[in-house]
Amino acid sequence: MEADQRREWMKSRRKMRKAARGARLRRQTLRFMLLCGLLFCGGACFTHMPWSVHNEKTQIVLRGNSVASKEQVLKLLGSAMDVPIYRLDPKQLEKQLASLKAVRYAFVRRYALPQPKLVVEVLEEYPWASFSTDPKLPPVAVIAQSGRFIPIKDFPNVVKPHMVIYANPNFKLTSREVTQWASWANYITEQTGRPVDSIDMRQPFDVRIQNGDLALKLGMPDTTLTRRLGRLVSILPTVETYVDRLEYIDLGLDNSIPLKVSKKPIKRLDDKQQTAAADLSTGSTSGSATASGAMTATAMRGASATLSVPSGSNANISGSTAGIVSGSTTINQQTASSPNGQPL
């Protein structure tokens, strides 16, 4: 009797464990099905809900643009229209926007809630100088500090700096070269008190600068140009004497600074670009002379004369009579002295 009861008890325990195991499997199956349903519904909502940009006027926010127009920026963002926000690559869009000549950097941010939109922030190039291929033609581009050329016809709102660079159509500049030329231009402005109007680089070995009413002939812009420009301040008192007849100042030599002086006063036009082109053009050499000192009025019989000032000296013009040899003018030289009586 006890054996039968024990046997029945064991059978009942086995049935209870089997029923518990079946209930647990049913609960796990139900949970799995609910999880799959939630994932399916979430994926369907994520892919089929209107989480894409449809209206470029209201769903694309553009900030920081003053040169590049909104139409130019939206044209490059055309590939982002009607595409789910999560599929857009901000880096790719930023690279497309940076292809605009006036845009230096671009930043794109995506927003899905409360409404899908794109926020585009633009950092534009900073203009350094205007660019033209000829002094008689208006500027066709603007050179940025990074060396990039911004076409004026494509970006009419770009700021056109006062200083103009004249060069060949295939002329290129790097950011390092722009920094170097900017430092040279500032150096000239600090010494003369006149702004640099133009830099003529059409001849790479004969660069010329129009500095207000002064025309500077720099020669080759090599590593010695900074030292040669530093001598400009020493001859300014002499230059002021001939400023109305001075054609150019030659800073291309290491030992002296020749001044090309015309017999008659030079007519200055209102357009400084045309003035620079006229003053820096190759003039007549008949009647010109090489001088090494001060010029007198009685010695100016040629069409022009060259006054050579020693490097690092301040030449004073004396009233002594100069001799005329074979139709050319020879000018005597006096070395300037400092206020304490010592030679400069």
C-alpha positions in Angstrom: 0.0 0.0 0.0 2.7 2.4 0.8 4.5 1.5 -2.4 1.4 2.3 -4.5 1.0 5.7 -2.7 4.6 6.5 -3.2 4.3 5.7 -6.9 1.2 7.9 -7.4 2.9 10.7 -5.6 5.9 10.5 -7.9 3.6 10.5 -10.9 1.8 13.6 -9.7 5.1 15.5 -9.0 6.2 14.6 -12.6 3.0 16.0 -14.1 3.4 19.3 -12.0 6.9 19.8 -13.2 5.8 19.1 -16.8 3.0 21.6 -16.6 5.3 24.3 -15.1 7.8 23.7 -17.9 5.1 24.1 -20.5 3.8 27.3 -19.0 7.3 28.7 -18.9 7.8 27.9 -22.6 4.5 29.5 -23.5 5.5 32.7 -21.6 8.9 32.8 -23.3 7.3 32.3 -26.7 4.8 35.1 -26.1 7.6 37.5 -25.0 9.6 36.7 -28.1 6.7 37.3 -30.3 5.9 40.6 -28.6 9.6 41.7 -28.9 9.6 40.8 -32.6 6.4 42.7 -33.1 7.8 45.8 -31.4 11.0 45.6 -33.5 9.0 45.3 -36.7 6.7 48.2 -35.8 9.6 50.3 -34.7 11.5 49.6 -38.0 8.4 50.3 -40.0 7.8 53.6 -38.2 11.4 54.6 -38.5 11.6 53.9 -42.3 8.1 55.0 -43.3 7.5 58.1 -41.2 8.2 61.4 -42.9 11.7 61.9 -41.4 13.2 63.5 -44.5 13.6 67.1 -45.8 11.0 68.0 -48.3 10.8 71.8 -48.2 14.2 73.4 -48.7 12.9 76.8 -47.7 11.6 75.9 -44.3 13.5 72.7 -43.4 17.1 74.0 -44.3 18.4 76.7 -42.0 21.4 78.5 -43.4 23.7 80.7 -41.3 26.8 82.7 -41.8 26.6 83.3 -45.6 27.1 86.8 -46.9 29.0 86.1 -50.2 27.6 82.8 -51.2 23.9 83.1 -52.0 21.3 80.8 -50.5 20.5 79.5 -54.0 24.1 78.3 -54.5 24.1 76.5 -51.2 20.7 74.9 -51.7 21.8 73.7 -55.2 24.6 71.7 -53.6 22.2 70.3 -51.0 19.8 68.9 -53.6 21.0 65.4 -53.0 19.7 65.6 -49.4 16.1 66.2 -50.4 13.6 63.4 -49.8 16.2 61.3 -48.1 15.7 60.1 -44.5 17.7 62.1 -42.0 19.5 59.0 -40.7 20.9 58.2 -44.2 22.5 61.6 -44.7 26.3 61.9 -44.2 27.1 65.3 -42.8 30.8 65.0 -43.8 29.9 64.5 -47.4 27.5 67.4 -47.4 30.2 69.6 -45.8 32.7 68.6 -48.4 30.2 69.5 -51.2 29.6 73.0 -49.6 33.4 73.6 -49.2 33.7 73.2 -53.0 32.2 76.7 -53.4 35.1 79.2 -53.9 33.7 81.6 -51.3 33.2 78.9 -48.6 36.2 77.9 -46.5 34.4 75.6 -44.0 30.9 74.3 -43.6 29.2 72.5 -40.7 26.0 70.5 -41.2 23.7 69.3 -38.3 20.7 66.9 -38.6 17.6 67.2 -36.5 14.8 64.7 -36.5 12.5 66.0 -33.8 10.2 67.9 -33.4 10.5 68.3 -37.2 13.2 67.0 -39.6 15.6 69.8 -40.6 19.2 70.6 -41.6 21.1 73.4 -40.0 24.0 74.6 -42.2 26.6 77.0 -40.8 29.1 78.5 -43.3 32.5 80.1 -42.6 33.4 82.1 -45.7 36.8 83.1 -47.1 38.4 86.4 -45.9 39.3 88.6 -48.9 42.9 89.9 -49.1 43.3 91.5 -52.5 41.6 92.0 -55.8 42.9 90.3 -58.9 43.1 91.5 -62.5 45.1 90.5 -65.6 45.6 94.0 -66.8 45.6 97.5 -65.2 43.1 98.7 -67.9 40.6 96.0 -66.9 38.5 95.8 -63.8 39.2 93.0 -61.2 37.9 89.6 -62.2 38.4 87.8 -58.9 39.3 88.3 -55.3 42.2 86.6 -53.6 41.4 85.2 -50.2 43.9 84.8 -47.3 44.0 81.1 -48.0 45.2 81.8 -51.6 41.9 80.7 -53.2 40.6 82.8 -56.1 36.9 83.9 -55.8 35.4 84.8 -59.2 33.5 88.0 -59.0 31.0 87.0 -61.7 29.9 84.0 -59.6 29.9 85.8 -56.3 29.0 89.5 -57.0 28.6 90.2 -53.2 32.2 89.5 -52.4 34.1 92.4 -50.9 36.7 93.8 -53.3 39.8 95.0 -51.4 41.5 98.2 -52.4 44.8 96.6 -53.3 44.9 94.9 -56.7 47.2 92.2 -57.9 48.1 92.2 -61.6 49.2 88.8 -62.9 48.8 86.3 -65.7 45.5 84.3 -65.9 47.1 81.1 -64.7 48.6 82.8 -61.6 48.3 80.9 -58.3 49.1 81.7 -54.7 49.4 79.6 -51.6 48.4 80.8 -48.1 52.1 81.1 -47.2 52.8 83.3 -50.2 49.8 85.5 -49.4 51.1 85.9 -45.8 54.5 86.9 -47.1 53.2 89.5 -49.6 50.8 90.9 -47.0 53.8 91.4 -44.6 55.8 93.1 -47.4 52.8 95.4 -48.3 52.3 96.3 -44.6 56.0 97.0 -44.3 55.9 99.4 -47.2 52.8 101.2 -45.8 54.4 101.6 -42.4 57.5 103.3 -43.9 55.9 105.6 -46.5 52.6 106.3 -44.8 50.8 105.5 -48.1 48.6 102.4 -48.7 49.7 99.9 -51.3 47.4 100.3 -54.3 48.6 97.5 -56.6 51.3 94.8 -57.1 52.2 94.0 -60.6 53.4 90.4 -60.8 53.0 89.9 -64.6 56.8 89.8 -64.8 58.0 87.4 -62.1 61.5 88.8 -62.1 60.4 92.5 -62.2 57.7 93.0 -59.7 56.4 96.5 -59.3 54.3 98.2 -56.7 52.2 101.3 -56.8 52.3 102.9 -53.3 50.1 105.9 -53.5 51.9 108.4 -55.7 55.1 106.4 -55.4 56.0 103.6 -57.9 58.4 101.0 -56.6 60.4 98.6 -58.7 61.2 95.6 -56.5 62.9 93.3 -59.0 62.9 89.7 -58.0 61.0 88.9 -54.8 63.6 86.7 -53.1 64.8 86.3 -49.6 66.6 89.7 -49.8 63.5 91.7 -50.5 62.8 92.5 -46.8 66.2 93.9 -46.4 65.9 95.9 -49.6 62.5 97.3 -48.5 64.1 98.4 -45.2 66.2 101.0 -47.0 63.1 102.8 -48.4 62.7 105.0 -45.3 66.2 106.4 -45.6 65.5 108.1 -49.0 62.0 109.4 -48.3 63.3 113.0 -47.7 64.9 112.9 -51.1 61.9 111.3 -52.7 59.6 114.0 -51.5 61.7 116.5 -53.4 60.9 114.8 -56.7 57.5 113.3 -56.0 55.8 115.2 -58.8 58.4 114.1 -61.4 59.4 110.7 -59.9 58.7 107.8 -62.3 59.8 105.0 -60.0 62.2 103.9 -57.2 64.4 101.0 -58.1 64.8 98.7 -55.1 66.1 95.8 -57.1 69.8 96.6 -56.4 71.8 95.7 -53.3 74.2 98.6 -53.2 72.2 101.6 -54.4 68.7 102.9 -54.9 68.3 104.6 -58.3 65.4 107.1 -58.8 64.0 107.6 -62.3 63.1 111.3 -62.5 61.3 112.9 -65.4 62.0 116.4 -66.8 58.3 117.4 -66.6 55.8 116.8 -63.8 53.9 113.6 -64.3 50.2 113.9 -64.7 48.4 111.7 -62.2 45.1 110.3 -63.3 42.2 109.7 -60.9 42.3 106.0 -61.6 45.3 104.7 -59.7 45.4 101.5 -61.6 45.9 103.2 -64.9 48.4 105.6 -63.3 50.5 102.7 -62.1 50.4 101.1 -65.6 51.4 104.3 -67.3 54.2 105.2 -64.7 55.7 101.7 -64.7 55.7 101.2 -68.5 59.0 101.2 -70.3 59.8 104.8 -71.1 62.1 106.4 -73.5 65.8 106.0 -72.7 67.1 108.9 -74.8 68.6 111.7 -72.7 68.7 109.4 -69.5 71.8 109.4 -67.3 73.3 107.5 -64.4 73.9 109.7 -61.4 75.7 109.1 -58.0 74.7 112.2 -56.0 72.5 115.4 -55.9 70.8 116.9 -59.0 70.7 120.6 -60.0 68.2 122.3 -62.2 70.8 123.4 -64.7 71.9 119.8 -65.4 68.5 118.6 -66.4 68.8 118.8 -70.2 67.9 115.3 -71.0 64.4 113.8 -71.1 64.9 112.1 -67.8 67.7 111.4 -65.3 68.6 108.6 -62.9 69.5 109.6 -59.4 71.4 106.9 -57.6 71.3 107.1 -53.8 73.8 104.9 -51.8 72.2 102.2 -49.8 71.4 103.2 -46.2 72.1 106.9 -46.8 69.9 110.0 -47.0 71.1 112.1 -49.9 70.8 115.9 -49.8 70.5 117.9 -53.0 73.2 120.5 -53.4 73.2 123.6 -55.5 76.7 122.9 -57.0 77.1 122.9 -60.7 77.2 119.5 -62.3 79.1 118.8 -65.5 77.5 117.5 -68.7 79.3 114.7 -70.5 78.2 113.5 -73.9 74.6 114.6 -73.4 74.1 112.7 -70.2 73.9 114.2 -66.7 76.4 113.4 -64.1 75.3 114.3 -60.6 77.7 114.9 -57.7 77.0 113.1 -54.4 76.9 114.4 -50.8 76.5 112.0 -48.0 73.9 112.9 -45.5 74.8 113.4 -41.9 72.8 112.7 -38.7 71.8 115.5 -36.3 74.9 114.9 -34.2 77.2 115.4 -37.2 78.0 111.8 -37.9 77.6 110.4 -41.4 74.6 108.1 -41.8 
